[in-house]
Amino acid sequence: MKPPLSSASSAVLRKARLSPYLFTLLAFIVFVSILYGEDFMCILGQLEPIPGRAMSKPVKRRGKLAFAIGKGEEGCDIFSGRWVRDELTRPLYEESECPYIQPQLTCQEHGRPDKDYQKWRWQPHGCDLPSFNATLMLETLRGKRMMFVGDSLNRGQYISMICLLHKLIPDDQKSMKTHKNGSLTVFKARDYNTSIEFYWAPFLLESNADNAIVHRISDRAVRKGSINKHGKNWKGVDILVFNTYLWWMTGLEMKVLKGSFEEENKEIIKVSTEEAYGMGMRSMLRWVRKNMDRKKTRVFFTSMSPTHAKGIDWGGEPGENCYNQTTMIEDPNYWGSDSRKSIMKVIGEVFSKSKYPITFLNITQLSNYRKDAHTSIYKKQWNPLTPEQLANPISYADCTHWCLPGLQDTWNELLFAKLFYP
């Protein structure tokens, strides 16, 4: 009869028997780590995904975005809804109470007889927008910078944001100044050590329309690979809001410069507007990926702002436009001929390939209904009107820009919702 094994000997034998299983388990862990290591690190927010690589599904459960304090309702698309009349809470401020509105947008001051365009609130289907909280917004911006980058439509959204916030700031603690020959406008709230800024870059890329004051150029051209010309002024920003659309719409083609605007013999090629626009979008996304910290900063992109220059689009008379329009378009499927769906398709294709979390503010459809909200003739005219123009107001109505207060306050309500409740 064999003597019984000691407890120490039994433990050694058990380890020996388990070792093949341990080896298999360790080998599996090493294999998975090698295969999905970058995906796991992306989930943990420690590594930016490699462009072009397919990510595993769990990446969608990445930690919450910067500045988020909650999340929106499941299945709710805040950009799909309807306009409802609201006499109680609209407008969110009075035109006369906000001294920062440019004279191109002060419709009441320039004689607009009605205020109905100020009385509408956007109501998403099946859910509600969180109320804009100016105190929360300012406290969140404490010690930080927020910047809007783009054209005059983005400047309108910028001014709207300041109008929504400035009443909480004592007069001696706020200021607004322009820099860089008018390209940069900076609103400062000293108590909060914060700035809200606008940077003029209608194409985002370098172009021959970069002069913030003298830029009415019909023969427009952009320089390929030139995002850093303006981008150097965006570094260090905590919340960045881009837009670019209107200035690309010069026709079916766009001029693209290879080389420098300073060169005597310039090499300029023509490409389709969609191809050129896609080039600009990819440049923007590359800049964001290289310069913005996904854990600390947020980037937004506002979609194209529609115009209402052709009344026949909504069943009006030939030659009619936004002039004297006081009601909105009721057709929920309305899409004006001036809004190019091909550009929306480009945005969708380019953004779908980006692994950086840029928040898309789809203001196009909800703004399409608002033919009543444009500045029309009720704005400062920089050049004296001719007798012919005075006799025919439709001929000089501005059907591109929007009165403040008005539609663009809703754009900022959507921005607020996506910033805090993504």
Secondary structure, 3 states (H helix, E strand, C coil): CCCCCCHHHHHHHHHHHHHHHHHHHHHHHHHHHHHHHHHHHHHCCCCCCCCCCCCCHHHHHCCCCCCCCCCCCCCCCCCCEEEEECCCCCCCCCHHHCCCCCCCCCCCCCCCCCCHHHCEEEEECCCCCCCCCHHHHHHHHCCCEEEEEECHHHHHHHHHHHHHHHHHCCHHHEEEEEEHHHCEEEEEEHHHCEEEEEEECCCCCCECCCCCCCCCCCCCEEECCCHHHHHCCCCCCCEEEECCCHHHCCCCEEEEEECCCCCCCCEEEEEEHHHHHHHHHHHHHHHHHHHCCCCCCEEEEECCCCCCCCHHHHCCCCCCCCCCCCCCCCCCCCCCCCCCHHHHHHHHHHHHCCCCCEEEECCHHHHHCCCCCEEECCCCCCCCCCHHHHHCHHHHCEEEEECCCCHHHHHHHHHHHHHHCC
